[in-house]
């Protein structure tokens, strides 16, 4: 399977996930535990890779992040077009 990247990044929302996780005072492990309650296995080490834009996300994972962090799709994608800069 080929890993796809744009400008060396695998996702455009990792920084926003980190921002909202920190605003909610959650550790990466706490966030992964909350997502696991939705039936999605994302390890805390994966959260680090996501936040550093090194791991590709599936659409249902993005929905889970929004639900757990209590944010909108607009919030998770804010400034996402900066990936083209």
Secondary structure, 3 states (H helix, E strand, C coil): CCCCCECCECCCCHHHHHHHHHHCCCCHHHHHHHHHCCCCCCCHHHHHHHHCCCCCCCHHHHHHHHHHHCCCHHHHCCCHHHHHC
